[in-house]
Amino acid sequence: MADQALSSAIAETSTTTNGHGEERTESVNEQVPELPAYLHAALKQLAPKEGFTEGNFTIEFDFGSSKGDGFVGQMFKATISEGDRREVYLCKIPPLDDARREQFSSMAAFAREVLVYDRFLPTIYEYQRAKGILSRDDGFFHTPRCYHAHCDETAQESVIIMEDLRLREFQLWNKHNIIDYAHGTLFMTHLGRLHAISLAMKRDQPERFAPFKLPNPFDPMLKADGPFRNMILSQLQMVIDALGEQDTIERAKMEQLKEDVFDELMRCGKAELAEPYAVVGHGDCWTNNMMFRYEEGIPKEIVLFDWQVMRYVTPVQDLMYFIFCCTDGEFRSKYYHEMIDIYYASLSTMLTKLQHDASELFPRAVLDEQLLVFGRYGILMGMFLVPMMCTRNDELPDIEALAQKMTQTQQLDESFFKTTESNQEAYATRIRAVVQDSIRYGYL
């Protein structure tokens, strides 16, 4: 997978701010690594389709994301130039490092995301339009424009070329900050729309919808002995260690969960347990996988990206993932039930637009039942995401070095997931509230 020399050598430092205190450095005067030939080929194929003249354009690369923004893929910014015209594209490819690509099952994840951009999203967009839903204000069309998506798992090659949302003034939320009411409301509204499409399309076009009834692409990692099973137990023990001596009920509940945590992770992902109400979910609903556009400081538009773990499951997975990972105890004490209400109202409204009745396709009583059945997914995901959301990017370890060690020893370097002195108190406060709220709502 050797490639030709890059057309640009040293990338300039470029920093953007998301309006909530987090700076995102695209590169720090580092040389962009040698990129694979298939990425160059994809861009050369795209350029004429975008109006560039064959043989007259150049392609330059820069880094496209910050440390800590992703584990199973790498982002690069490509600029295609001809004369005075310059167009910027974001290119997502599997890790260049062989060990990282293997240990994080990157090719399976890329195959899933290519399916989403190539087939799933165009299908649900067409379905909405056929039902008369044409506006972004009325439906779910809130994903980045994708120019090219290809995956060859055998050749270990994949590339997804998308628009750079920053050029349309979209911004990331600072992952270290608790989500606020306005952003939470916007997310819940669009999540309800997304899930409603599954419920309606299953009824209207079951054969067309069937190819998207897919399991979590990472399920095989749960079943196989290896570093990820060890990591799960380590993460769960870290939660227990963060609880206080007075938290006797919380400790007992978590010790009990430890006995069957692998079964619980698999159970929460079984679509058959949620039928006939299972939906195609995003699967990775935390703030690093969404961007917002603002008007006078108010979030007006949201875009969801990073669809690598899209799967067919209970709608509760996306709900619990977001609520328990992106909010804290104080937010949930004020808005937990309201967030669920906003989600369901949006889902109901969307089903009406799709000419269906929510009381038939997904009654509110069923949502409440599924929250009780699958609600502990919140703590199962919180034990992974909360420590990372409490850790500064500059304190995260080298992912390639971690993958190399996993390959050599089949053990996971637990320091990657442990807290540091700078974030230990913040982590303990947030994860303790996750456990307490999981018990309070009857999920644990």
Secondary structure per residue as TSV (DSSP state, phi and psi in degrees):
chain	resnum	aa	ss	phi	psi
A	1	M	-	360.0	27.1
A	2	A	-	-65.9	153.7
A	3	D	-	-130.5	166.2
A	4	Q	-	-69.7	163.4
A	5	A	-	-61.0	142.4
A	6	L	-	-69.0	145.9
A	7	S	S	-77.6	-14.5
A	8	S	-	-128.1	140.2
A	9	A	-	-94.7	-63.8
A	10	I	B	-107.7	125.5
A	11	A	-	-83.4	142.5
A	12	E	-	-79.0	150.6
A	13	T	-	-72.5	132.7
A	14	S	-	-138.4	127.4
A	15	T	E	-126.6	136.0
A	16	T	E	-122.8	155.2
A	17	T	E	-120.4	138.7
A	18	N	-	-89.4	8.6
A	19	G	S	83.4	-0.9
A	20	H	S	-132.1	28.0
A	21	G	S	95.6	-0.8
A	22	E	-	-109.1	124.8
A	23	E	E	-90.8	141.0
A	24	R	E	-119.3	110.2
A	25	T	E	-90.2	120.8
A	26	E	S	-75.3	-34.4
A	27	S	-	-161.3	155.7
A	28	V	S	-123.3	67.6
A	29	N	S	52.1	31.6
A	30	E	-	-95.4	151.8
A	31	Q	B	-79.5	129.9
A	32	V	-	-63.8	133.6
A	33	P	-	-67.1	166.7
A	34	E	-	-66.6	122.1
A	35	L	-	-99.0	152.0
A	36	P	-	-67.3	153.8
A	37	A	H	-61.1	-35.2
A	38	Y	H	-65.9	-27.3
A	39	L	H	-69.5	-45.0
A	40	H	H	-59.6	-43.1
A	41	A	H	-62.9	-40.2
A	42	A	H	-64.1	-42.2
A	43	L	H	-68.9	-36.8
A	44	K	H	-66.0	-32.0
A	45	Q	H	-73.7	-35.1
A	46	L	H	-73.2	-38.9
A	47	A	H	-52.5	-49.7
A	48	P	H	-62.5	-33.0
A	49	K	H	-65.9	-25.0
A	50	E	T	-93.5	7.9
A	51	G	T	94.6	8.2
A	52	F	-	-84.2	150.3
A	53	T	-	-85.2	128.6
A	54	E	T	-54.2	126.5
A	55	G	T	86.4	-8.9
A	56	N	T	-110.4	-1.3
A	57	F	-	-106.3	159.0
A	58	T	E	-121.8	157.9
A	59	I	E	-125.8	126.5
A	60	E	E	-122.5	150.5
A	61	F	E	-120.3	150.1
A	62	D	E	-142.8	169.1
A	63	F	E	-72.3	146.1
A	64	G	-	-111.3	-5.7
A	65	S	S	-155.3	175.2
A	66	S	-	-100.7	163.3
A	67	K	T	-58.4	135.3
A	68	G	T	91.1	-2.0
A	69	D	S	-87.3	-10.7
A	70	G	-	-170.9	153.9
A	71	F	S	-120.4	-32.8
A	72	V	S	-100.0	3.2
A	73	G	-	-151.5	167.1
A	74	Q	E	-128.0	145.1
A	75	M	E	-112.6	135.1
A	76	F	E	-131.8	145.1
A	77	K	E	-97.7	125.4
A	78	A	E	-110.5	131.8
A	79	T	E	-113.6	118.2
A	80	I	E	-98.6	127.6
A	81	S	E	-127.1	143.4
A	82	E	E	-151.7	114.3
A	83	G	T	61.6	-128.2
A	84	D	T	-86.5	-5.1
A	85	R	E	-89.3	133.2
A	86	R	E	-136.0	126.5
A	87	E	E	-123.2	135.2
A	88	V	E	-107.3	137.2
A	89	Y	E	-133.9	147.9
A	90	L	E	-98.5	131.6
A	91	C	E	-117.2	123.2
A	92	K	E	-109.0	124.2
A	93	I	E	-133.3	160.9
A	94	P	-	-62.5	159.3
A	95	P	-	-54.2	139.3
A	96	L	S	-68.7	-28.8
A	97	D	S	-76.8	125.9
A	98	D	H	-61.5	-42.7
A	99	A	H	-65.8	-44.0
A	100	R	H	-63.1	-39.5
A	101	R	H	-63.3	-39.9
A	102	E	H	-75.7	-47.4
A	103	Q	H	-68.0	-28.6
A	104	F	T	-100.6	15.9
A	105	S	T	47.7	46.7
A	106	S	H	-63.8	-37.7
A	107	M	H	-67.5	-36.9
A	108	A	H	-64.0	-39.7
A	109	A	H	-67.0	-40.4
A	110	F	H	-68.7	-37.8
A	111	A	H	-59.5	-39.0
A	112	R	H	-67.9	-44.2
A	113	E	H	-69.3	-35.7
A	114	V	H	-62.8	-40.7
A	115	L	H	-58.3	-41.0
A	116	V	I	-62.1	-51.5
A	117	Y	I	-73.4	-32.0
A	118	D	I	-83.2	-33.8
A	119	R	I	-127.3	-49.7
A	120	F	I	-64.6	-53.7
A	121	L	H	-63.4	-46.1
A	122	P	H	-58.1	-34.9
A	123	T	H	-67.1	-46.0
A	124	I	H	-74.9	-26.8
A	125	Y	H	-66.7	-44.6
A	126	E	H	-64.3	-40.1
A	127	Y	H	-60.7	-45.3
A	128	Q	H	-61.8	-45.1
A	129	R	H	-63.6	-36.5
A	130	A	H	-64.5	-24.1
A	131	K	T	-90.9	4.9
A	132	G	T	89.5	8.6
A	133	I	-	-94.8	104.6
A	134	L	-	-112.0	-21.3
A	135	S	-	-100.2	145.6
A	136	R	T	-61.6	-26.2
A	137	D	T	-72.1	-19.5
A	138	D	T	-108.0	-18.1
A	139	G	S	-134.7	-161.9
A	140	F	-	-112.0	102.5
A	141	F	-	-131.4	28.5
A	142	H	-	-100.3	68.2
A	143	T	S	-136.9	161.8
A	144	P	-	-67.3	151.6
A	145	R	-	-67.8	130.9
A	146	C	E	-111.0	124.6
A	147	Y	E	-92.5	-27.5
A	148	H	E	-160.6	135.5
A	149	A	E	-145.0	122.2
A	150	H	E	-146.8	142.5
A	151	C	E	-144.9	130.4
A	152	D	E	-126.3	96.3
A	153	E	T	-63.9	-35.7
A	154	T	T	-63.8	-43.5
A	155	A	T	-82.9	-3.2
A	156	Q	T	59.8	42.1
A	157	E	E	-128.2	134.6
A	158	S	E	-159.0	145.0
A	159	V	E	-148.9	136.4
A	160	I	E	-124.1	120.0
A	161	I	E	-108.1	120.1
A	162	M	E	-127.6	168.6
A	163	E	E	-69.4	153.5
A	164	D	-	-90.5	104.7
A	165	L	G	-61.5	-23.0
A	166	R	G	-63.1	-24.8
A	167	L	G	-72.1	-16.4
A	168	R	G	-104.8	19.7
A	169	E	T	67.8	26.5
A	170	F	E	-81.7	146.0
A	171	Q	E	-133.9	149.8
A	172	L	E	-80.2	145.4
A	173	W	-	-76.0	146.1
A	174	N	-	-69.3	113.3
A	175	K	T	-62.6	-18.3
A	176	H	T	-80.7	-12.4
A	177	N	S	-100.1	148.2
A	178	I	-	-69.2	137.1
A	179	I	-	-62.2	148.5
A	180	D	-	-104.5	178.8
A	181	Y	H	-62.0	-44.8
A	182	A	H	-63.6	-44.6
A	183	H	H	-68.8	-39.9
A	184	G	H	-61.9	-41.2
A	185	T	H	-63.4	-43.0
A	186	L	H	-63.0	-43.2
A	187	F	H	-63.8	-48.3
A	188	M	H	-60.6	-36.4
A	189	T	H	-62.5	-45.5
A	190	H	H	-80.0	-27.9
A	191	L	H	-65.2	-40.5
A	192	G	H	-59.8	-40.9
A	193	R	H	-64.4	-45.0
A	194	L	H	-59.5	-46.9
A	195	H	H	-67.7	-34.6
A	196	A	H	-61.4	-36.2
A	197	I	H	-60.8	-41.9
A	198	S	H	-60.7	-47.9
A	199	L	H	-61.5	-40.4
A	200	A	H	-75.3	-42.6
A	201	M	H	-68.9	-33.4
A	202	K	H	-58.3	-37.2
A	203	R	H	-77.7	-41.6
A	204	D	H	-80.6	-42.4
A	205	Q	-	-136.7	65.1
A	206	P	H	-59.3	-36.9
A	207	E	H	-70.9	-36.8
A	208	R	H	-71.1	-31.6
A	209	F	H	-80.6	-26.7
A	210	A	G	-53.2	-39.4
A	211	P	G	-62.2	-13.7
A	212	F	G	-98.3	6.4
A	213	K	-	-84.9	73.7
A	214	L	-	-111.7	146.2
A	215	P	-	-79.6	172.7
A	216	N	-	-60.5	124.1
A	217	P	T	-64.5	-14.9
A	218	F	T	-96.4	4.8
A	219	D	H	-55.9	-40.0
A	220	P	H	-58.2	-29.5
A	221	M	H	-69.3	-28.3
A	222	L	H	-72.8	-33.7
A	223	K	H	-80.7	-27.8
A	224	A	S	-88.4	141.5
A	225	D	-	-67.1	143.5
A	226	G	S	157.6	-168.7
A	227	P	H	-64.2	-28.4
A	228	F	H	-74.9	-32.7
A	229	R	H	-66.3	-39.7
A	230	N	H	-64.1	-38.8
A	231	M	H	-64.1	-40.0
A	232	I	H	-60.2	-46.0
A	233	L	H	-64.8	-37.5
A	234	S	H	-63.9	-42.9
A	235	Q	H	-64.7	-40.3
A	236	L	H	-66.9	-39.8
A	237	Q	H	-65.1	-34.0
A	238	M	H	-63.2	-37.2
A	239	V	H	-63.0	-46.5
A	240	I	H	-60.3	-42.9
A	241	D	H	-65.8	-24.7
A	242	A	H	-80.6	-14.6
A	243	L	S	-76.6	150.6
A	244	G	-	-81.8	165.7
A	245	E	T	-60.9	-29.5
A	246	Q	T	-76.8	-11.1
A	247	D	-	-86.6	60.1
A	248	T	H	-68.1	-41.2
A	249	I	H	-66.4	-43.6
A	250	E	H	-61.7	-43.3
A	251	R	H	-62.9	-43.2
A	252	A	H	-62.5	-41.5
A	253	K	H	-64.8	-41.2
A	254	M	H	-72.2	-35.6
A	255	E	H	-64.1	-38.2
A	256	Q	H	-65.5	-41.7
A	257	L	H	-62.4	-34.0
A	258	K	H	-60.8	-29.2
A	259	E	H	-67.6	-31.2
A	260	D	T	-135.1	33.5
A	261	V	H	-62.7	-36.2
A	262	F	H	-68.8	-40.9
A	263	D	H	-63.5	-37.7
A	264	E	H	-68.1	-40.1
A	265	L	H	-62.2	-40.8
A	266	M	H	-70.2	-40.8
A	267	R	H	-62.2	-42.0
A	268	C	T	-66.5	-15.7
A	269	G	T	-103.5	6.2
A	270	K	-	-84.3	110.9
A	271	A	G	-62.8	-34.5
A	272	E	G	-62.5	-26.4
A	273	L	G	-74.5	-16.7
A	274	A	T	-103.6	-8.0
A	275	E	T	-66.7	151.4
A	276	P	T	-89.1	29.4
A	277	Y	S	-111.4	9.9
A	278	A	-	-67.7	151.2
A	279	V	E	-135.8	165.6
A	280	V	E	-80.3	114.2
A	281	G	E	-103.7	158.9
A	282	H	-	-64.9	-45.0
A	283	G	S	91.9	-13.6
A	284	D	-	-144.3	57.4
A	285	C	-	-86.2	72.6
A	286	W	S	-126.4	169.4
A	287	T	G	-65.0	-20.6
A	288	N	G	-73.2	-9.1
A	289	N	G	-110.8	25.1
A	290	M	E	-149.4	151.3
A	291	M	E	-132.2	155.8
A	292	F	E	-126.0	145.4
A	293	R	E	-111.8	136.3
A	294	Y	E	-113.9	150.5
A	295	E	E	-130.3	116.1
A	296	E	T	53.5	40.8
A	297	G	T	82.4	-1.9
A	298	I	E	-104.4	130.0
A	299	P	E	-68.1	122.4
A	300	K	E	-111.5	-21.2
A	301	E	E	-146.7	145.6
A	302	I	E	-127.4	146.5
A	303	V	E	-130.5	131.2
A	304	L	E	-100.8	135.2
A	305	F	-	-139.0	-173.4
A	306	D	-	58.3	76.1
A	307	W	-	-99.3	29.9
A	308	Q	T	-72.4	-17.2
A	309	V	T	-120.1	27.8
A	310	M	-	-51.5	134.4
A	311	R	E	-154.6	165.0
A	312	Y	E	-99.3	107.9
A	313	V	E	-151.4	-174.8
A	314	T	-	-61.8	141.9
A	315	P	T	-63.0	-17.4
A	316	V	H	-63.9	-28.5
A	317	Q	H	-56.6	-52.9
A	318	D	H	-62.2	-39.2
A	319	L	H	-62.3	-51.4
A	320	M	H	-68.8	-37.1
A	321	Y	H	-56.9	-51.9
A	322	F	H	-66.5	-49.2
A	323	I	H	-65.2	-42.4
A	324	F	H	-86.5	-16.8
A	325	C	H	-98.0	-31.3
A	326	C	H	-105.6	-5.2
A	327	T	S	-121.1	173.5
A	328	D	-	-122.0	-177.6
A	329	G	H	-60.4	-39.1
A	330	E	H	-65.1	-44.2
A	331	F	H	-61.8	-46.5
A	332	R	H	-65.3	-34.9
A	333	S	H	-63.7	-28.3
A	334	K	H	-90.9	-39.7
A	335	Y	H	-127.5	1.9
A	336	Y	H	-53.5	-55.8
A	337	H	H	-66.9	-33.6
A	338	E	H	-67.1	-38.3
A	339	M	H	-61.1	-43.3
A	340	I	H	-62.9	-40.8
A	341	D	H	-63.5	-42.6
A	342	I	H	-62.2	-44.6
A	343	Y	H	-58.0	-49.5
A	344	Y	H	-69.4	-37.0
A	345	A	H	-62.6	-40.6
A	346	S	H	-66.0	-43.5
A	347	L	H	-59.6	-44.2
A	348	S	H	-63.5	-44.6
A	349	T	H	-62.0	-42.1
A	350	M	H	-65.5	-40.6
A	351	L	H	-62.5	-37.2
A	352	T	H	-62.1	-43.4
A	353	K	H	-62.4	-30.4
A	354	L	T	-89.2	11.1
A	355	Q	T	68.1	40.9
A	356	H	-	-134.3	167.3
A	357	D	-	-113.9	120.8
A	358	A	H	-61.2	-32.4
A	359	S	H	-65.1	-18.8
A	360	E	H	-97.4	-47.7
A	361	L	H	-80.2	-30.3
A	362	F	S	-160.2	76.7
A	363	P	-	-59.4	150.3
A	364	R	H	-59.7	-35.2
A	365	A	H	-62.2	-32.3
A	366	V	H	-70.1	-40.9
A	367	L	H	-57.9	-45.1
A	368	D	H	-61.6	-38.4
A	369	E	H	-65.7	-43.3
A	370	Q	H	-69.4	-29.7
A	371	L	H	-60.9	-39.8
A	372	L	H	-71.5	-36.3
A	373	V	H	-73.4	-40.8
A	374	F	H	-114.7	3.4
A	375	G	T	-61.7	-25.6
A	376	R	T	-69.9	-4.2
A	377	Y	H	-59.0	-25.5
A	378	G	H	-61.3	-46.1
A	379	I	H	-74.4	-32.8
A	380	L	H	-62.7	-35.6
A	381	M	H	-86.4	-34.2
A	382	G	H	-59.5	-34.4
A	383	M	H	-68.5	-19.2
A	384	F	H	-91.8	-47.9
A	385	L	H	-79.5	-38.7
A	386	V	H	-58.9	-45.3
A	387	P	H	-63.2	-36.1
A	388	M	H	-69.5	-35.4
A	389	M	H	-73.1	-17.5
A	390	C	T	-95.4	0.2
A	391	T	S	-108.1	129.6
A	392	R	-	-64.2	147.8
A	393	N	G	-57.5	-36.5
A	394	D	G	-73.7	-6.2
A	395	E	G	-101.3	-4.3
A	396	L	S	-74.8	146.2
A	397	P	-	-79.4	173.8
A	398	D	-	-71.3	118.1
A	399	I	H	-67.4	-38.4
A	400	E	H	-62.5	-42.1
A	401	A	H	-64.1	-39.1
A	402	L	H	-62.3	-45.9
A	403	A	H	-63.8	-39.1
A	404	Q	H	-61.4	-42.5
A	405	K	H	-66.1	-39.6
A	406	M	H	-62.1	-39.5
A	407	T	H	-65.0	-40.8
A	408	Q	H	-77.2	-36.9
A	409	T	H	-113.0	-11.8
A	410	Q	S	57.6	23.6
A	411	Q	-	-120.9	150.8
A	412	L	-	-97.6	135.2
A	413	D	-	-72.0	101.8
A	414	E	G	-64.2	-20.1
A	415	S	G	-62.5	-20.8
A	416	F	G	-63.6	-33.2
A	417	F	T	-102.8	-8.4
A	418	K	S	-81.4	157.1
A	419	T	-	-80.2	164.7
A	420	T	-	-113.7	175.2
A	421	E	T	-59.1	-33.0
A	422	S	T	-73.3	-21.0
A	423	N	T	-126.3	5.0
A	424	Q	H	-61.1	-43.4
A	425	E	H	-67.2	-42.4
A	426	A	H	-62.5	-41.9
A	427	Y	H	-62.8	-48.2
A	428	A	H	-59.8	-40.9
A	429	T	H	-64.9	-45.6
A	430	R	H	-70.4	-44.6
A	431	I	H	-72.7	-32.1
A	432	R	H	-62.6	-40.3
A	433	A	H	-67.7	-33.6
A	434	V	H	-62.3	-45.4
A	435	V	H	-64.0	-47.5
A	436	Q	H	-61.8	-41.2
A	437	D	H	-71.4	-33.2
A	438	S	H	-61.5	-37.6
A	439	I	H	-73.0	-44.3
A	440	R	H	-58.5	-40.6
A	441	Y	T	-87.6	2.9
A	442	G	T	83.0	22.5
A	443	Y	-	-97.6	-17.6
A	444	L	-	-127.6	360.0
